Amino acid sequence: MNTDEVYRALSAILAAEQVFEIRVLGARRYPTARPASAFGFFDSAEVATKKLEEFLKLIEHRCQGVYYTPNPLKPEILARRPRQIDFSDGGAAADADVLERRWLLVDLDPKRLAGISASEEEFSRARDLAEKLFNHLELFFGQPVVCRSGNGMHLMYRVEAAVDDSKLISACLKQLAAIAPTLGVEGVDVDTSTFNAARIWKLPGTMARKGGEVADQKRVHRLSEMRFKPKSMTVIPRDVLVKFAQPMLDNMADEEARKALPRANTPTGIYQKEQIVLADWLSCHGIKVSKTKPWHGGTMYLFESCPWKGHGKTAFAVQFPDGQISAGCRQASCI
């Protein structure tokens, strides 16, 4: 643990007197103990850093990773375990405990087997995608906080959204996941599960320890750290988030409507619905495809030109395995 980096990151990312949780995952009281979680609530970066350092020394740093809650928690939750970290089977923060949603959390994770650290090559790909997304979204979203998570990269965008806006944030992440493969970096996923308000996030200044270290494969445990914070954070208004995520929001609404339809009297008892085959639809409407590629079990179609504003090869559409369709363009003026 780098105490200076932990304090620097918490002080830079959290508001003054914001209540937050520190959670230690896979912690062991002694070498042969079963892994367990430990947590505590704080309203001071200085106190949290000190108490975390004491707890990690107590367990001799036997843990998988240390996390925190970037979104502010309700002040009264502090009383659940005030300004200390200890083992517990329950009581960690949930979405109902969040006071305000301030962050769109983008986790760029290189593809690899579960439970192992990323190799240097895999980590380098995550770093490349982070740089490309940073540049691609800058005109539209402004600059994010950039952190190295240990195995991948984190982009943190300040947003104006409600605690119960999980559907909107989920749609934003899915739209980013659709844009990412058009940026020329393969083997890195945008994690679309980080939409809940009480999401825990890797704490800069602490180690990421997935699996063991294998030096000849360059799979090592790395220190997480905050790499960049803009001098002035742009707060993204909710209506901008809605505009950005609209293709995915439309797809999600269509899917909800489909699920609400009554079951048909078919031999299988399952409602049958004619599904659009995107490849046929594009051909029928004269939209020329320059390239297709697999994407999350579905297919991505890269267009010869943007069907909305005529840009070059910057537009795309994706059909996912369940039939949902997303489309967009990488030109900032077209988002």
C-alpha positions in Angstrom: 0.0 0.0 0.0 1.2 3.5 -0.9 -0.4 5.6 1.8 0.5 8.9 0.0 -1.3 7.7 -3.2 -4.3 6.5 -1.2 -4.7 9.8 0.5 -4.0 11.8 -2.7 -6.7 9.9 -4.6 -9.4 10.0 -1.9 -8.8 13.7 -1.4 -9.0 14.4 -5.2 -12.0 12.3 -6.0 -14.3 12.6 -3.0 -16.0 15.8 -1.8 -15.1 17.3 1.6 -16.8 15.4 4.4 -18.3 12.9 2.0 -19.3 9.6 3.7 -17.8 6.6 1.9 -17.0 3.0 2.5 -13.7 1.2 2.3 -14.1 -2.5 1.6 -11.3 -5.1 1.6 -12.1 -8.3 -0.4 -10.6 -11.7 0.0 -9.0 -10.8 3.4 -7.6 -13.4 5.7 -7.0 -13.0 9.4 -4.2 -15.6 9.3 -2.6 -17.6 6.4 -5.0 -20.6 6.6 -8.2 -18.6 7.2 -11.0 -18.6 4.7 -11.1 -15.4 2.6 -13.7 -12.9 3.9 -14.7 -9.3 3.4 -14.0 -6.4 5.8 -15.3 -2.9 5.6 -15.8 0.4 7.4 -17.4 3.8 6.8 -15.5 7.2 6.8 -16.0 10.9 6.3 -12.3 11.8 6.1 -9.6 10.7 3.6 -6.9 11.2 6.2 -8.6 8.9 8.8 -9.5 6.3 6.2 -5.9 6.1 5.0 -4.6 5.6 8.5 -7.2 3.0 9.5 -6.7 1.1 6.2 -2.9 1.0 6.7 -3.4 -0.3 10.3 -5.9 -3.0 9.1 -3.6 -4.2 6.2 -0.7 -4.5 8.6 -2.9 -6.5 11.0 -3.7 -9.0 8.4 -0.2 -8.8 6.9 -1.6 -7.6 3.6 -3.4 -11.0 2.9 -6.2 -9.8 0.7 -7.3 -9.7 -3.0 -8.0 -6.0 -3.2 -9.2 -2.8 -1.6 -12.1 -0.8 -2.9 -14.2 2.3 -2.1 -17.5 3.8 -3.0 -17.1 6.9 -5.2 -20.7 8.0 -5.0 -21.6 9.7 -1.7 -23.4 7.6 0.9 -26.1 8.9 3.3 -24.4 10.4 6.4 -26.3 8.2 8.9 -24.6 5.1 7.5 -21.4 6.2 9.2 -22.8 5.0 12.5 -22.9 1.4 11.1 -19.2 1.0 11.5 -17.7 4.5 12.2 -14.1 5.2 11.1 -12.8 1.7 11.5 -12.4 -1.5 9.3 -13.3 -4.9 10.5 -14.6 -8.3 9.3 -18.3 -8.8 8.9 -20.8 -11.0 7.1 -23.1 -8.1 6.3 -23.8 -4.4 6.5 -21.8 -3.1 3.5 -23.4 -0.3 1.5 -26.2 -1.0 -0.9 -27.9 1.2 -3.5 -30.5 2.3 -1.0 -27.7 3.8 1.1 -26.4 6.2 -1.6 -27.1 9.9 -1.2 -26.2 11.1 -4.7 -24.9 9.7 -8.0 -21.9 11.6 -9.2 -20.0 9.2 -11.4 -20.1 7.3 -14.6 -17.6 4.5 -13.9 -15.9 3.0 -17.0 -13.9 -0.1 -16.4 -11.6 -1.3 -19.2 -10.6 -4.9 -18.5 -8.4 -6.9 -20.8 -9.8 -10.3 -21.8 -8.1 -13.2 -20.1 -8.9 -16.3 -17.9 -10.8 -15.5 -14.7 -8.9 -15.2 -11.5 -5.5 -14.2 -12.9 -3.6 -10.9 -13.3 -3.2 -9.3 -16.7 0.1 -9.7 -18.6 2.0 -6.6 -19.6 0.7 -7.0 -23.2 -2.9 -7.3 -22.0 -2.5 -4.3 -19.7 -1.0 -2.3 -22.5 -4.1 -2.9 -24.7 -6.3 -1.6 -21.9 -4.1 1.5 -21.6 -4.4 2.0 -25.4 -8.2 1.8 -25.4 -8.4 4.2 -22.4 -6.4 6.8 -24.4 -8.6 6.4 -27.5 -11.8 6.6 -25.5 -10.5 9.6 -23.6 -9.8 11.4 -26.9 -13.0 10.2 -28.6 -15.3 11.4 -25.8 -13.4 14.6 -24.8 -15.5 17.0 -26.9 -18.7 15.5 -25.8 -18.1 14.5 -22.1 -15.0 16.5 -21.2 -12.0 14.9 -19.4 -12.4 12.1 -16.9 -10.3 11.1 -13.9 -8.0 8.3 -15.2 -6.8 5.5 -12.9 -4.8 2.4 -13.4 -6.8 -0.4 -11.7 -3.8 -2.8 -11.6 -5.0 -5.1 -14.4 -6.9 -2.5 -16.5 -7.8 1.1 -16.7 -10.6 3.2 -15.1 -12.2 6.3 -16.6 -14.4 8.3 -14.2 -16.8 10.9 -15.6 -18.6 13.4 -13.4 -22.3 13.2 -14.1 -25.6 14.8 -13.1 -27.9 11.8 -12.5 -30.3 10.4 -10.0 -29.5 7.5 -7.6 -32.2 5.4 -9.4 -30.8 6.2 -12.9 -29.2 2.7 -13.1 -31.0 2.1 -16.4 -29.6 5.2 -18.0 -26.1 4.5 -16.7 -26.3 0.9 -17.9 -27.4 2.2 -21.4 -24.4 4.6 -21.4 -22.0 1.7 -20.6 -23.6 -0.5 -23.3 -23.2 2.3 -25.8 -19.5 2.6 -24.9 -19.1 -1.1 -25.2 -20.5 -0.8 -28.8 -18.2 2.1 -29.6 -15.0 0.6 -28.2 -14.3 -2.1 -30.9 -14.5 0.6 -33.6 -11.4 2.4 -32.1 -8.9 -0.2 -33.3 -8.0 -2.0 -30.0 -8.9 -5.6 -29.6 -9.0 -7.9 -26.6 -10.4 -5.3 -24.1 -13.9 -5.2 -22.7 -15.9 -2.3 -21.4 -17.5 -3.7 -18.3 -21.2 -3.0 -18.6 -22.0 -4.1 -15.0 -20.7 -1.0 -13.2 -24.1 0.9 -13.3 -25.3 0.5 -9.8 -25.1 3.5 -7.5 -23.3 1.7 -4.7 -20.6 0.3 -7.0 -17.3 -0.3 -5.3 -14.2 0.9 -7.2 -10.5 -0.1 -7.0 -8.8 2.2 -4.5 -5.7 3.9 -6.0 -2.5 3.2 -3.9 -3.4 -0.4 -3.2 -2.3 -3.6 -4.8 -4.4 -5.7 -7.2 -3.7 -9.4 -6.4 -5.6 -11.7 -8.7 -4.1 -15.2 -8.7 -0.4 -15.8 -8.3 2.5 -14.1 -10.0 4.1 -15.8 -13.0 7.2 -13.8 -14.0 7.9 -15.6 -17.3 4.4 -14.7 -18.4 4.7 -11.2 -17.1 1.6 -11.7 -14.9 2.4 -9.7 -11.8 0.6 -7.9 -9.0 0.5 -4.2 -9.7 -0.2 -1.1 -7.6 -3.3 0.8 -8.7 -2.9 4.6 -9.0 -4.6 7.7 -10.1 -2.8 8.8 -13.3 -4.7 12.0 -14.3 -7.3 14.4 -12.8 -8.3 17.4 -14.9 -7.9 20.8 -13.3 -11.6 21.4 -13.7 -14.1 18.6 -13.9 -16.9 18.8 -16.5 -20.2 17.7 -15.0 -22.2 15.9 -17.7 -25.9 17.0 -17.6 -28.5 14.2 -17.6 -29.9 15.2 -20.9 -26.5 14.8 -22.6 -26.3 11.3 -21.1 -29.7 10.5 -22.5 -28.8 11.7 -25.9 -25.6 9.6 -25.9 -27.4 6.5 -24.7 -30.6 6.9 -26.8 -29.9 4.0 -29.2 -29.5 1.6 -26.2 -32.4 3.1 -24.3 -34.6 2.5 -27.3 -33.4 -1.1 -27.6 -34.0 -1.7 -23.9 -37.5 -0.2 -24.2 -38.3 -2.5 -27.1 -37.0 -5.5 -25.2 -39.2 -4.6 -22.2 -42.2 -4.2 -24.4 -41.5 -7.6 -26.0 -41.3 -9.3 -22.7 -44.6 -7.7 -21.6 -46.5 -9.2 -24.6 -48.7 -12.2 -23.8 -47.5 -15.7 -24.4 -48.7 -17.1 -27.7 -50.5 -20.5 -28.2 -47.6 -22.1 -29.9 -46.5 -25.7 -29.6 -43.7 -24.7 -27.3 -45.8 -22.2 -25.3 -43.2 -19.5 -26.0 -44.2 -16.2 -27.6 -42.8 -16.0 -31.1 -41.8 -12.7 -32.6 -40.4 -11.9 -36.0 -36.9 -10.5 -35.4 -35.1 -8.1 -37.6 -32.0 -9.6 -39.2 -29.7 -6.6 -39.2 -27.6 -7.8 -42.2 -30.7 -8.1 -44.3 -32.1 -4.7 -43.1 -28.9 -2.9 -44.0 -28.8 -4.5 -47.4 -32.5 -3.6 -48.0 -31.9 0.0 -47.1 -28.7 0.4 -49.2 -26.3 0.9 -46.3 -23.0 -0.4 -47.4 -20.9 -2.4 -44.9 -17.1 -2.3 -45.1 -16.4 -5.0 -42.5 -18.1 -7.3 -40.1 -16.6 -8.7 -36.9 -17.7 -10.8 -33.9 -18.7 -8.8 -30.9 -19.9 -10.2 -27.5 -21.5 -13.2 -29.2 -23.2 -11.0 -31.8 -22.0 -9.2 -34.9 -20.7 -5.7 -35.5 -21.1 -4.0 -38.9 -18.8 -1.2 -39.8 -20.2 1.1 -42.5 -18.5 2.5 -45.6 -19.9 6.0 -44.6 -22.0 7.5 -41.8 -25.7 7.1 -42.8 -26.6 10.2 -40.7 -24.1 12.8 -41.7 -21.9 11.2 -44.4 -18.7 11.0 -42.4 -16.0 8.4 -43.4 -15.8 4.9 -41.9 -16.8 6.0 -38.4 -20.3 4.6 -38.1 -21.4 1.1 -36.9 -24.2 -1.1 -35.8 -24.3 -4.1 -33.6 -26.8 -7.0 -33.3 -26.4 -8.8 -30.0 -27.2 -12.5 -29.5 -30.7 -11.7 -28.1 -31.5 -9.7 -31.2 -31.0 -6.2 -29.7 -29.5 -3.7 -32.0 -27.3 -0.7 -31.3 -25.9 1.9 -33.7 -23.7 4.9 -33.5 -20.9 7.0 -35.0 -17.5 7.8 -33.6 -17.5 11.4 -34.8 -18.1 13.6 -31.8 -20.4 15.9 -33.8 -22.6 12.9 -34.6 -22.9 11.4 -31.1 
